[in-house]
């Protein structure tokens, strides 16, 4: 039997979560990303679990048979880096990564240590197009 999904939407307001980020610089960057992603998606942000802010929801089924719901795109202003989710899900967006600026990749995430290291216009395009592709809109 597959494990129950642990990361689910909560009632916590994303702005309240970001307001509690202890480091001033990371909190300010979290506020900027919240505004950028809200604008780029046109959607209302929702907390997923204790530390991820997501936009939209989609059902997935993994190769293992595990399934659940997950944000179409999202981020978390973590201490070590801002982590972006859902921006690597569409192969046609990969060329934009070369224009993004200084970042590292995880299994399904993009990590950015400082917003100053990336081109926010490219980030906005990645977010907008990834969200559109997840909605079946080919931007």
N, CA, C and O atoms as CSV, one atom per row, in Angstrom:
chain,resi,resn,atom,element,x,y,z
A,1,UNK,N,N,0.846,-1.188,0.000
A,1,UNK,CA,C,0.000,0.000,0.000
A,1,UNK,C,C,0.885,1.243,0.000
A,1,UNK,O,O,1.857,1.305,0.753
A,2,UNK,N,N,0.568,2.223,-0.825
A,2,UNK,CA,C,1.343,3.452,-0.918
A,2,UNK,C,C,1.130,4.301,0.331
A,2,UNK,O,O,0.053,4.300,0.929
A,3,UNK,N,N,2.185,5.028,0.711
A,3,UNK,CA,C,2.092,5.930,1.853
A,3,UNK,C,C,1.140,7.073,1.541
A,3,UNK,O,O,0.999,7.478,0.387
A,4,UNK,N,N,0.489,7.587,2.572
A,4,UNK,CA,C,-0.400,8.737,2.398
A,4,UNK,C,C,0.440,9.976,2.092
A,4,UNK,O,O,1.548,10.133,2.605
A,5,UNK,N,N,-0.090,10.826,1.273
A,5,UNK,CA,C,0.596,12.066,0.920
A,5,UNK,C,C,0.757,12.929,2.163
A,5,UNK,O,O,-0.193,13.120,2.922
A,6,UNK,N,N,1.977,13.455,2.370
A,6,UNK,CA,C,2.255,14.244,3.569
A,6,UNK,C,C,2.135,15.747,3.335
A,6,UNK,O,O,1.740,16.483,4.239
A,7,UNK,N,N,2.471,16.206,2.136
A,7,UNK,CA,C,2.427,17.637,1.852
A,7,UNK,C,C,1.081,17.982,1.226
A,7,UNK,O,O,0.805,17.648,0.073
A,8,UNK,N,N,0.256,18.654,2.011
A,8,UNK,CA,C,-1.107,18.999,1.602
A,8,UNK,C,C,-1.361,20.485,1.828
A,8,UNK,O,O,-0.647,21.115,2.610
A,9,UNK,N,N,-2.352,21.054,1.167
A,9,UNK,CA,C,-2.691,22.459,1.413
A,9,UNK,C,C,-3.089,22.676,2.872
A,9,UNK,O,O,-3.670,21.804,3.518
A,10,UNK,N,N,-2.755,23.871,3.365
A,10,UNK,CA,C,-3.112,24.242,4.739
A,10,UNK,C,C,-3.905,25.537,4.709
A,10,UNK,O,O,-4.096,26.129,3.647
A,11,UNK,N,N,-4.358,25.968,5.852
A,11,UNK,CA,C,-5.107,27.217,5.979
A,11,UNK,C,C,-4.206,28.406,6.302
A,11,UNK,O,O,-4.697,29.529,6.407
A,12,UNK,N,N,-2.911,28.190,6.460
A,12,UNK,CA,C,-1.974,29.268,6.788
A,12,UNK,C,C,-1.866,30.214,5.591
A,12,UNK,O,O,-1.751,29.766,4.451
A,13,UNK,N,N,-1.902,31.495,5.848
A,13,UNK,CA,C,-1.750,32.493,4.780
A,13,UNK,C,C,-0.275,32.574,4.385
A,13,UNK,O,O,0.580,32.745,5.253
A,14,UNK,N,N,0.039,32.455,3.087
A,14,UNK,CA,C,1.433,32.536,2.650
A,14,UNK,C,C,2.149,33.808,3.123
A,14,UNK,O,O,3.321,33.747,3.493
A,15,UNK,N,N,1.469,34.947,3.116
A,15,UNK,CA,C,2.100,36.197,3.577
A,15,UNK,C,C,2.464,36.100,5.058
A,15,UNK,O,O,3.494,36.630,5.475
A,16,UNK,N,N,1.632,35.430,5.857
A,16,UNK,CA,C,1.937,35.244,7.281
A,16,UNK,C,C,3.153,34.340,7.455
A,16,UNK,O,O,4.002,34.595,8.309
A,17,UNK,N,N,3.239,33.286,6.645
A,17,UNK,CA,C,4.400,32.401,6.690
A,17,UNK,C,C,5.674,33.181,6.365
A,17,UNK,O,O,6.668,33.081,7.084
A,18,UNK,N,N,5.642,33.953,5.286
A,18,UNK,CA,C,6.828,34.716,4.886
A,18,UNK,C,C,7.187,35.748,5.953
A,18,UNK,O,O,8.370,35.981,6.201
A,19,UNK,N,N,6.208,36.363,6.579
A,19,UNK,CA,C,6.470,37.354,7.628
A,19,UNK,C,C,7.231,36.760,8.803
A,19,UNK,O,O,7.871,37.487,9.562
A,20,UNK,N,N,7.163,35.439,8.957
A,20,UNK,CA,C,7.849,34.778,10.065
A,20,UNK,C,C,9.220,34.231,9.687
A,20,UNK,O,O,9.891,33.629,10.526
A,21,UNK,N,N,9.649,34.428,8.443
A,21,UNK,CA,C,10.990,34.000,8.045
A,21,UNK,C,C,11.982,34.834,8.852
A,21,UNK,O,O,11.928,36.063,8.796
A,22,UNK,N,N,12.895,34.194,9.607
A,22,UNK,CA,C,13.732,34.939,10.548
A,22,UNK,C,C,14.773,35.875,9.918
A,22,UNK,O,O,15.053,36.934,10.479
A,23,UNK,N,N,15.336,35.519,8.796
A,23,UNK,CA,C,16.383,36.340,8.194
A,23,UNK,C,C,15.756,37.439,7.335
A,23,UNK,O,O,14.954,37.157,6.445
A,24,UNK,N,N,16.127,38.692,7.608
A,24,UNK,CA,C,15.539,39.838,6.902
A,24,UNK,C,C,15.665,39.723,5.388
A,24,UNK,O,O,14.686,39.918,4.667
A,25,UNK,N,N,16.858,39.409,4.906
A,25,UNK,CA,C,17.101,39.346,3.460
A,25,UNK,C,C,16.235,38.259,2.815
A,25,UNK,O,O,15.634,38.496,1.767
A,26,UNK,N,N,16.162,37.077,3.424
A,26,UNK,CA,C,15.375,35.986,2.859
A,26,UNK,C,C,13.887,36.321,2.913
A,26,UNK,O,O,13.137,35.980,1.999
A,27,UNK,N,N,13.463,36.988,3.981
A,27,UNK,CA,C,12.050,37.388,4.089
A,27,UNK,C,C,11.701,38.376,2.964
A,27,UNK,O,O,10.651,38.250,2.333
A,28,UNK,N,N,12.577,39.354,2.715
A,28,UNK,CA,C,12.335,40.333,1.646
A,28,UNK,C,C,12.303,39.634,0.292
A,28,UNK,O,O,11.459,39.948,-0.547
A,29,UNK,N,N,13.209,38.694,0.073
A,29,UNK,CA,C,13.220,37.947,-1.187
A,29,UNK,C,C,11.960,37.094,-1.318
A,29,UNK,O,O,11.399,36.976,-2.407
A,30,UNK,N,N,11.519,36.502,-0.214
A,30,UNK,CA,C,10.277,35.723,-0.229
A,30,UNK,C,C,9.079,36.576,-0.614
A,30,UNK,O,O,8.209,36.133,-1.364
A,31,UNK,N,N,9.036,37.799,-0.102
A,31,UNK,CA,C,7.946,38.716,-0.459
A,31,UNK,C,C,7.986,39.054,-1.947
A,31,UNK,O,O,6.944,39.112,-2.600
A,32,UNK,N,N,9.186,39.277,-2.483
A,32,UNK,CA,C,9.332,39.585,-3.915
A,32,UNK,C,C,8.892,38.411,-4.780
A,32,UNK,O,O,8.194,38.594,-5.778
A,33,UNK,N,N,9.304,37.197,-4.392
A,33,UNK,CA,C,8.931,36.017,-5.175
A,33,UNK,C,C,7.428,35.764,-5.072
A,33,UNK,O,O,6.797,35.387,-6.060
A,34,UNK,N,N,6.857,35.966,-3.904
A,34,UNK,CA,C,5.406,35.801,-3.734
A,34,UNK,C,C,4.661,36.726,-4.695
A,34,UNK,O,O,3.715,36.298,-5.357
A,35,UNK,N,N,5.077,37.982,-4.774
A,35,UNK,CA,C,4.428,38.937,-5.677
A,35,UNK,C,C,4.664,38.540,-7.132
A,35,UNK,O,O,3.733,38.569,-7.938
A,36,UNK,N,N,5.893,38.172,-7.477
A,36,UNK,CA,C,6.221,37.796,-8.854
A,36,UNK,C,C,5.406,36.592,-9.301
A,36,UNK,O,O,4.818,36.607,-10.382
A,37,UNK,N,N,5.365,35.542,-8.471
A,37,UNK,CA,C,4.660,34.318,-8.867
A,37,UNK,C,C,3.150,34.518,-8.881
A,37,UNK,O,O,2.458,33.943,-9.721
A,38,UNK,N,N,2.637,35.321,-7.968
A,38,UNK,CA,C,1.196,35.608,-7.967
A,38,UNK,C,C,0.809,36.333,-9.243
A,38,UNK,O,O,-0.216,36.032,-9.855
A,39,UNK,N,N,1.643,37.297,-9.642
A,39,UNK,CA,C,1.383,38.047,-10.867
A,39,UNK,C,C,1.537,37.157,-12.103
A,39,UNK,O,O,0.707,37.198,-13.012
A,40,UNK,N,N,2.608,36.351,-12.130
A,40,UNK,CA,C,2.893,35.521,-13.305
A,40,UNK,C,C,1.852,34.425,-13.518
A,40,UNK,O,O,1.586,34.044,-14.657
A,41,UNK,N,N,1.259,33.915,-12.440
A,41,UNK,CA,C,0.273,32.844,-12.570
A,41,UNK,C,C,-1.150,33.387,-12.618
A,41,UNK,O,O,-2.035,32.756,-13.196
A,42,UNK,N,N,-1.374,34.546,-12.020
A,42,UNK,CA,C,-2.733,35.065,-11.895
A,42,UNK,C,C,-3.557,34.268,-10.910
A,42,UNK,O,O,-4.783,34.373,-10.885
A,43,UNK,N,N,-2.881,33.468,-10.097
A,43,UNK,CA,C,-3.569,32.583,-9.152
A,43,UNK,C,C,-3.296,33.027,-7.721
A,43,UNK,O,O,-2.389,33.819,-7.466
A,44,UNK,N,N,-4.081,32.514,-6.804
A,44,UNK,CA,C,-3.948,32.811,-5.383
A,44,UNK,C,C,-2.988,31.785,-4.768
A,44,UNK,O,O,-3.165,30.582,-4.958
A,45,UNK,N,N,-1.970,32.259,-4.030
A,45,UNK,CA,C,-1.031,31.328,-3.408
A,45,UNK,C,C,-1.669,30.588,-2.231
A,45,UNK,O,O,-2.532,31.117,-1.530
A,46,UNK,N,N,-1.216,29.347,-2.039
A,46,UNK,CA,C,-1.702,28.497,-0.949
A,46,UNK,C,C,-0.493,27.832,-0.303
A,46,UNK,O,O,0.421,27.384,-0.995
A,47,UNK,N,N,-0.491,27.769,1.015
A,47,UNK,CA,C,0.564,27.027,1.710
A,47,UNK,C,C,0.324,25.536,1.515
A,47,UNK,O,O,-0.796,25.049,1.670
A,48,UNK,N,N,1.387,24.822,1.176
A,48,UNK,CA,C,1.377,23.369,1.075
A,48,UNK,C,C,2.353,22.871,2.127
A,48,UNK,O,O,3.557,23.113,2.032
A,49,UNK,N,N,1.836,22.180,3.125
A,49,UNK,CA,C,2.683,21.754,4.224
A,49,UNK,C,C,3.180,22.968,4.991
A,49,UNK,O,O,2.628,24.060,4.853
A,50,UNK,N,N,4.218,22.785,5.797
A,50,UNK,CA,C,4.666,23.887,6.654
A,50,UNK,C,C,5.534,24.939,5.976
A,50,UNK,O,O,5.753,26.004,6.553
A,51,UNK,N,N,6.046,24.672,4.743
A,51,UNK,CA,C,7.026,25.616,4.213
A,51,UNK,C,C,6.993,25.855,2.705
A,51,UNK,O,O,7.875,26.544,2.192
A,52,UNK,N,N,6.028,25.325,1.980
A,52,UNK,CA,C,5.965,25.522,0.534
A,52,UNK,C,C,4.736,26.354,0.168
A,52,UNK,O,O,3.638,26.130,0.677
A,53,UNK,N,N,4.950,27.316,-0.725
A,53,UNK,CA,C,3.862,28.131,-1.245
A,53,UNK,C,C,3.614,27.664,-2.674
A,53,UNK,O,O,4.522,27.667,-3.506
A,54,UNK,N,N,2.376,27.265,-2.950
A,54,UNK,CA,C,2.060,26.720,-4.261
A,54,UNK,C,C,0.948,27.479,-4.948
A,54,UNK,O,O,0.159,28.192,-4.328
A,55,UNK,N,N,0.919,27.293,-6.265
A,55,UNK,CA,C,-0.093,27.919,-7.117
A,55,UNK,C,C,-0.775,26.836,-7.926
A,55,UNK,O,O,-0.112,26.049,-8.602
A,56,UNK,N,N,-2.088,26.791,-7.863
A,56,UNK,CA,C,-2.834,25.767,-8.569
A,56,UNK,C,C,-2.629,24.412,-7.925
A,56,UNK,O,O,-1.917,24.278,-6.930
A,57,UNK,N,N,-3.265,23.411,-8.508
A,57,UNK,CA,C,-3.161,22.047,-8.016
A,57,UNK,C,C,-3.354,21.106,-9.194
A,57,UNK,O,O,-4.181,21.343,-10.075
A,58,UNK,N,N,-2.577,20.042,-9.190
A,58,UNK,CA,C,-2.709,19.037,-10.240
A,58,UNK,C,C,-2.548,17.656,-9.622
A,58,UNK,O,O,-1.830,17.476,-8.638
A,59,UNK,N,N,-3.217,16.707,-10.206
A,59,UNK,CA,C,-3.121,15.334,-9.732
A,59,UNK,C,C,-1.967,14.647,-10.457
A,59,UNK,O,O,-1.784,14.830,-11.661
A,60,UNK,N,N,-1.197,13.861,-9.722
A,60,UNK,CA,C,-0.102,13.120,-10.340
A,60,UNK,C,C,-0.201,11.653,-9.974
A,60,UNK,O,O,-0.808,11.281,-8.969
A,61,UNK,N,N,0.403,10.837,-10.803
A,61,UNK,CA,C,0.554,9.413,-10.521
A,61,UNK,C,C,1.970,9.043,-10.940
A,61,UNK,O,O,2.322,9.124,-12.116
A,62,UNK,N,N,2.768,8.639,-9.974
A,62,UNK,CA,C,4.159,8.285,-10.233
A,62,UNK,C,C,4.299,6.868,-10.765
A,62,UNK,O,O,3.358,6.074,-10.745
A,63,UNK,N,N,5.496,6.579,-11.238
A,63,UNK,CA,C,5.766,5.222,-11.757
A,63,UNK,C,C,5.574,4.154,-10.696
A,63,UNK,O,O,5.243,3.009,-11.006
A,64,UNK,N,N,5.785,4.534,-9.444
A,64,UNK,CA,C,5.650,3.574,-8.340
A,64,UNK,C,C,4.191,3.268,-8.020
A,64,UNK,O,O,3.895,2.360,-7.244
A,65,UNK,N,N,3.279,4.034,-8.626
A,65,UNK,CA,C,1.862,3.878,-8.318
A,65,UNK,C,C,1.377,4.896,-7.303
A,65,UNK,O,O,0.176,5.053,-7.086
A,66,UNK,N,N,2.327,5.586,-6.685
A,66,UNK,CA,C,1.953,6.619,-5.717
A,66,UNK,C,C,1.271,7.764,-6.460
A,66,UNK,O,O,1.701,8.150,-7.547
A,67,UNK,N,N,0.222,8.294,-5.879
A,67,UNK,CA,C,-0.466,9.416,-6.504
A,67,UNK,C,C,-0.941,10.395,-5.453
A,67,UNK,O,O,-1.021,10.081,-4.265
A,68,UNK,N,N,-1.252,11.582,-5.920
A,68,UNK,CA,C,-1.721,12.621,-5.017
A,68,UNK,C,C,-1.879,13.920,-5.765
A,68,UNK,O,O,-1.926,13.945,-6.995
A,69,UNK,N,N,-1.959,14.986,-5.022
A,69,UNK,CA,C,-2.094,16.314,-5.602
A,69,UNK,C,C,-0.867,17.133,-5.229
A,69,UNK,O,O,-0.270,16.944,-4.169
A,70,UNK,N,N,-0.503,18.049,-6.127
A,70,UNK,CA,C,0.714,18.835,-5.955
A,70,UNK,C,C,0.510,20.175,-6.644
A,70,UNK,O,O,-0.240,20.250,-7.617
A,71,UNK,N,N,1.158,21.240,-6.167
A,71,UNK,CA,C,1.021,22.527,-6.852
A,71,UNK,C,C,1.561,22.474,-8.280
A,71,UNK,O,O,2.478,21.708,-8.578
A,72,UNK,N,N,0.992,23.283,-9.145
A,72,UNK,CA,C,1.497,23.368,-10.524
A,72,UNK,C,C,2.871,24.019,-10.528
A,72,UNK,O,O,3.771,23.553,-11.228
A,73,UNK,N,N,3.047,25.077,-9.767
A,73,UNK,CA,C,4.340,25.708,-9.531
A,73,UNK,C,C,4.350,26.170,-8.076
A,73,UNK,O,O,3.298,26.346,-7.463
A,74,UNK,N,N,5.539,26.361,-7.539
A,74,UNK,CA,C,5.624,26.809,-6.161
A,74,UNK,C,C,7.038,27.185,-5.785
A,74,UNK,O,O,7.967,27.081,-6.586
A,75,UNK,N,N,7.184,27.630,-4.529
A,75,UNK,CA,C,8.506,27.982,-4.021
A,75,UNK,C,C,8.521,27.908,-2.506
A,75,UNK,O,O,7.481,27.840,-1.852
A,76,UNK,N,N,9.727,27.923,-1.972
A,76,UNK,CA,C,9.914,27.999,-0.538
A,76,UNK,C,C,11.145,28.847,-0.254
A,76,UNK,O,O,12.218,28.572,-0.791
A,77,UNK,N,N,11.008,29.882,0.587
A,77,UNK,CA,C,12.158,30.714,0.928
A,77,UNK,C,C,12.985,30.062,2.041
A,77,UNK,O,O,12.965,30.519,3.184
A,78,UNK,N,N,13.696,29.014,1.707
A,78,UNK,CA,C,14.477,28.263,2.693
A,78,UNK,C,C,15.740,29.026,3.075
A,78,UNK,O,O,16.169,29.940,2.371
A,79,UNK,N,N,16.320,28.637,4.193
A,79,UNK,CA,C,17.502,29.334,4.711
A,79,UNK,C,C,18.665,29.314,3.718
A,79,UNK,O,O,19.281,30.352,3.477
A,80,UNK,N,N,18.972,28.156,3.142
A,80,UNK,CA,C,20.130,28.027,2.256
A,80,UNK,C,C,19.875,28.585,0.858
A,80,UNK,O,O,20.798,29.084,0.214
A,81,UNK,N,N,18.635,28.507,0.383
A,81,UNK,CA,C,18.315,28.948,-0.979
A,81,UNK,C,C,16.804,29.035,-1.136
A,81,UNK,O,O,16.050,28.410,-0.390
A,82,UNK,N,N,16.378,29.818,-2.114
A,82,UNK,CA,C,14.968,29.818,-2.493
A,82,UNK,C,C,14.798,28.626,-3.423
A,82,UNK,O,O,15.514,28.493,-4.415
A,83,UNK,N,N,13.854,27.769,-3.100
A,83,UNK,CA,C,13.622,26.557,-3.869
A,83,UNK,C,C,12.367,26.745,-4.710
A,83,UNK,O,O,11.310,27.117,-4.199
A,84,UNK,N,N,12.501,26.482,-6.013
A,84,UNK,CA,C,11.371,26.603,-6.941
A,84,UNK,C,C,10.937,25.224,-7.397
A,84,UNK,O,O,11.772,24.379,-7.717
A,85,UNK,N,N,9.633,24.993,-7.427
A,85,UNK,CA,C,9.050,23.713,-7.810
A,85,UNK,C,C,8.209,23.877,-9.080
A,85,UNK,O,O,7.595,24.922,-9.294
A,86,UNK,N,N,8.188,22.850,-9.909
A,86,UNK,CA,C,7.322,22.818,-11.076
A,86,UNK,C,C,7.890,23.513,-12.309
A,86,UNK,O,O,7.239,23.537,-13.354
A,87,UNK,N,N,9.081,24.074,-12.206
A,87,UNK,CA,C,9.659,24.784,-13.341
A,87,UNK,C,C,10.504,23.864,-14.220
A,87,UNK,O,O,10.956,24.270,-15.291
A,88,UNK,N,N,10.714,22.639,-13.774
A,88,UNK,CA,C,11.493,21.667,-14.552
A,88,UNK,C,C,10.614,20.574,-15.145
A,88,UNK,O,O,11.128,19.612,-15.715
A,89,UNK,N,N,9.308,20.706,-15.019
A,89,UNK,CA,C,8.383,19.655,-15.440
A,89,UNK,C,C,8.143,19.601,-16.946
A,89,UNK,O,O,7.547,18.647,-17.445
A,90,UNK,N,N,8.598,20.609,-17.665
A,90,UNK,CA,C,8.312,20.694,-19.101
A,90,UNK,C,C,9.623,20.892,-19.862
A,90,UNK,O,O,10.266,21.937,-19.760
A,91,UNK,N,N,9.993,19.895,-20.605
A,91,UNK,CA,C,11.277,19.892,-21.315
A,91,UNK,C,C,11.472,21.134,-22.181
A,91,UNK,O,O,12.593,21.626,-22.304
A,92,UNK,N,N,10.408,21.646,-22.779
A,92,UNK,CA,C,10.541,22.804,-23.658
A,92,UNK,C,C,10.962,24.082,-22.938
A,92,UNK,O,O,11.325,25.063,-23.587
A,93,UNK,N,N,10.920,24.082,-21.605
A,93,UNK,CA,C,11.343,25.251,-20.840
A,93,UNK,C,C,12.817,25.207,-20.460
A,93,UNK,O,O,13.371,26.210,-20.009
A,94,UNK,N,N,13.453,24.058,-20.638
A,94,UNK,CA,C,14.863,23.892,-20.243
A,94,UNK,C,C,15.802,24.938,-20.853
A,94,UNK,O,O,16.723,25.381,-20.167
A,95,UNK,N,N,15.609,25.355,-22.123
A,95,UNK,CA,C,16.518,26.373,-22.673
A,95,UNK,C,C,16.523,27.692,-21.881
A,95,UNK,O,O,17.519,28.415,-21.889
A,96,UNK,N,N,15.426,28.000,-21.208
A,96,UNK,CA,C,15.378,29.233,-20.417
A,96,UNK,C,C,16.320,29.178,-19.219
A,96,UNK,O,O,16.730,30.221,-18.709
A,97,UNK,N,N,16.666,27.984,-18.766
A,97,UNK,CA,C,17.554,27.865,-17.606
A,97,UNK,C,C,18.913,28.496,-17.883
A,97,UNK,O,O,19.544,29.044,-16.980
A,98,UNK,N,N,19.363,28.418,-19.137
A,98,UNK,CA,C,20.640,29.029,-19.502
A,98,UNK,C,C,20.614,30.545,-19.409
A,98,UNK,O,O,21.669,31.175,-19.326
A,99,UNK,N,N,19.434,31.137,-19.422
A,99,UNK,CA,C,19.285,32.589,-19.335
A,99,UNK,C,C,18.948,33.054,-17.922
A,99,UNK,O,O,18.960,34.252,-17.640
A,100,UNK,N,N,18.648,32.106,-17.033
A,100,UNK,CA,C,18.170,32.453,-15.694
A,100,UNK,C,C,19.233,33.134,-14.847
A,100,UNK,O,O,18.931,34.085,-14.126
A,101,UNK,N,N,20.453,32.671,-14.922
A,101,UNK,CA,C,21.506,33.188,-14.057
A,101,UNK,C,C,21.986,32.082,-13.129
A,101,UNK,O,O,21.773,30.899,-13.393
A,102,UNK,N,N,22.625,32.473,-12.054
A,102,UNK,CA,C,23.263,31.525,-11.141
A,102,UNK,C,C,22.216,30.729,-10.346
A,102,UNK,O,O,21.457,31.286,-9.553
A,103,UNK,N,N,22.201,29.423,-10.582
A,103,UNK,CA,C,21.274,28.534,-9.890
A,103,UNK,C,C,21.859,27.125,-9.905
A,103,UNK,O,O,22.819,26.847,-10.624
A,104,UNK,N,N,21.280,26.257,-9.116
A,104,UNK,CA,C,21.616,24.835,-9.160
A,104,UNK,C,C,20.314,24.063,-9.300
A,104,UNK,O,O,19.232,24.565,-8.995
A,105,UNK,N,N,20.449,22.834,-9.767
A,105,UNK,CA,C,19.276,21.990,-9.969
A,105,UNK,C,C,19.287,20.823,-9.006
A,105,UNK,O,O,20.335,20.241,-8.728
A,106,UNK,N,N,18.114,20.488,-8.501
A,106,UNK,CA,C,17.912,19.275,-7.743
A,106,UNK,C,C,17.139,18.305,-8.612
A,106,UNK,O,O,17.005,18.516,-9.817
A,107,UNK,N,N,16.635,17.256,-8.016
A,107,UNK,CA,C,15.893,16.256,-8.782
A,107,UNK,C,C,14.719,16.868,-9.536
A,107,UNK,O,O,14.499,16.536,-10.701
A,108,UNK,N,N,13.976,17.738,-8.908
A,108,UNK,CA,C,12.846,18.380,-9.566
A,108,UNK,C,C,12.732,19.850,-9.205
A,108,UNK,O,O,11.686,20.466,-9.408
A,109,UNK,N,N,13.821,20.420,-8.664
A,109,UNK,CA,C,13.779,21.786,-8.143
A,109,UNK,C,C,14.895,22.637,-8.725
A,109,UNK,O,O,15.906,22.134,-9.215
A,110,UNK,N,N,14.678,23.935,-8.655
A,110,UNK,CA,C,15.710,24.917,-8.958
A,110,UNK,C,C,16.027,25.631,-7.648
A,110,UNK,O,O,15.123,26.072,-6.938
A,111,UNK,N,N,17.314,25.741,-7.335
A,111,UNK,CA,C,17.754,26.432,-6.119
A,111,UNK,C,C,18.465,27.726,-6.503
A,111,UNK,O,O,19.350,27.732,-7.358
A,112,UNK,N,N,18.065,28.826,-5.856
A,112,UNK,CA,C,18.676,30.133,-6.084
A,112,UNK,C,C,19.076,30.686,-4.723
A,112,UNK,O,O,18.236,30.841,-3.836
A,113,UNK,N,N,20.367,30.985,-4.563
A,113,UNK,CA,C,20.828,31.510,-3.276
A,113,UNK,C,C,20.398,32.959,-3.050
A,113,UNK,O,O,19.994,33.326,-1.947
A,114,UNK,N,N,20.487,33.784,-4.105
A,114,UNK,CA,C,20.106,35.195,-3.995
A,114,UNK,C,C,19.375,35.611,-5.269
A,114,UNK,O,O,19.796,35.272,-6.375
A,115,UNK,N,N,18.293,36.336,-5.107
A,115,UNK,CA,C,17.560,36.814,-6.284
A,115,UNK,C,C,18.431,37.705,-7.158
A,115,UNK,O,O,18.236,37.765,-8.372
A,116,UNK,N,N,19.386,38.394,-6.553
A,116,UNK,CA,C,20.280,39.262,-7.316
A,116,UNK,C,C,21.123,38.475,-8.316
A,116,UNK,O,O,21.663,39.058,-9.255
A,117,UNK,N,N,21.242,37.175,-8.131
A,117,UNK,CA,C,22.051,36.323,-9.013
A,117,UNK,C,C,21.302,35.868,-10.263
A,117,UNK,O,O,21.891,35.255,-11.153
A,118,UNK,N,N,20.001,36.168,-10.332
A,118,UNK,CA,C,19.224,35.685,-11.481
A,118,UNK,C,C,18.510,36.847,-12.170
A,118,UNK,O,O,18.405,37.946,-11.627
A,119,UNK,N,N,18.037,36.577,-13.350
A,119,UNK,CA,C,17.247,37.537,-14.124
A,119,UNK,C,C,15.776,37.277,-13.780
A,119,UNK,O,O,15.206,36.259,-14.170
A,120,UNK,N,N,15.179,38.207,-13.048
A,120,UNK,CA,C,13.792,38.012,-12.606
A,120,UNK,C,C,12.805,38.011,-13.768
A,120,UNK,O,O,11.719,37.443,-13.651
A,121,UNK,N,N,13.161,38.631,-14.876
A,121,UNK,CA,C,12.305,38.587,-16.063
A,121,UNK,C,C,12.253,37.155,-16.604
A,121,UNK,O,O,11.193,36.683,-17.015
A,122,UNK,N,N,13.389,36.473,-16.603
A,122,UNK,CA,C,13.432,35.079,-17.049
A,122,UNK,C,C,12.678,34.196,-16.056
A,122,UNK,O,O,11.949,33.291,-16.463
A,123,UNK,N,N,12.848,34.451,-14.753
A,123,UNK,CA,C,12.109,33.687,-13.745
A,123,UNK,C,C,10.607,33.852,-13.967
A,123,UNK,O,O,9.860,32.874,-13.930
A,124,UNK,N,N,10.168,35.080,-14.195
A,124,UNK,CA,C,8.736,35.338,-14.440
A,124,UNK,C,C,8.251,34.553,-15.660
A,124,UNK,O,O,7.153,33.995,-15.640
A,125,UNK,N,N,9.060,34.507,-16.719
A,125,UNK,CA,C,8.679,33.768,-17.917
A,125,UNK,C,C,8.609,32.266,-17.631
A,125,UNK,O,O,7.681,31.587,-18.070
A,126,UNK,N,N,9.595,31.756,-16.893
A,126,UNK,CA,C,9.575,30.331,-16.522
A,126,UNK,C,C,8.308,29.995,-15.742
A,126,UNK,O,O,7.628,29.012,-16.038
A,127,UNK,N,N,8.000,30.815,-14.751
A,127,UNK,CA,C,6.816,30.577,-13.915
A,127,UNK,C,C,5.544,30.640,-14.754
A,127,UNK,O,O,4.700,29.748,-14.677
A,128,UNK,N,N,5.411,31.685,-15.545
A,128,UNK,CA,C,4.212,31.869,-16.356
A,128,UNK,C,C,4.018,30.720,-17.340
A,128,UNK,O,O,2.920,30.178,-17.465
A,129,UNK,N,N,5.079,30.357,-18.029
A,129,UNK,CA,C,4.964,29.294,-19.026
A,129,UNK,C,C,4.765,27.923,-18.375
A,129,UNK,O,O,3.980,27.121,-18.879
A,130,UNK,N,N,5.456,27.636,-17.266
A,130,UNK,CA,C,5.272,26.349,-16.582
A,130,UNK,C,C,3.843,26.222,-16.077
A,130,UNK,O,O,3.233,25.160,-16.196
A,131,UNK,N,N,3.310,27.293,-15.517
A,131,UNK,CA,C,1.930,27.290,-15.026
A,131,UNK,C,C,0.958,27.101,-16.187
A,131,UNK,O,O,0.005,26.328,-16.087
A,132,UNK,N,N,1.202,27.811,-17.286
A,132,UNK,CA,C,0.342,27.680,-18.469
A,132,UNK,C,C,0.380,26.282,-19.044
A,132,UNK,O,O,-0.657,25.737,-19.420
A,133,UNK,N,N,1.566,25.694,-19.118
A,133,UNK,CA,C,1.683,24.331,-19.636
A,133,UNK,C,C,0.968,23.329,-18.724
A,133,UNK,O,O,0.345,22.383,-19.205
A,134,UNK,N,N,1.059,23.539,-17.424
A,134,UNK,CA,C,0.364,22.657,-16.477
A,134,UNK,C,C,-1.153,22.775,-16.638
A,134,UNK,O,O,-1.891,21.840,-16.329
A,135,UNK,N,N,-1.604,23.919,-17.119
A,135,UNK,CA,C,-3.042,24.142,-17.347
A,135,UNK,C,C,-3.458,23.734,-18.761
A,135,UNK,O,O,-4.629,23.856,-19.120
A,136,UNK,N,N,-2.506,23.250,-19.565
A,136,UNK,CA,C,-2.828,22.878,-20.929
A,136,UNK,C,C,-2.839,24.055,-21.882
A,136,UNK,O,O,-3.303,23.945,-23.017
A,137,UNK,N,N,-2.322,25.191,-21.413
A,137,UNK,CA,C,-2.215,26.392,-22.248
A,137,UNK,C,C,-0.773,26.446,-22.724
A,137,UNK,O,O,0.141,26.580,-21.910
A,138,UNK,N,N,-0.559,26.347,-24.003
A,138,UNK,CA,C,0.802,26.317,-24.507
A,138,UNK,C,C,1.250,27.726,-24.848
A,138,UNK,O,O,1.043,28.229,-25.952
A,139,UNK,N,N,1.880,28.348,-23.837
A,139,UNK,CA,C,2.348,29.751,-23.970
A,139,UNK,C,C,3.642,29.810,-24.742
A,139,UNK,O,O,4.186,30.894,-24.954
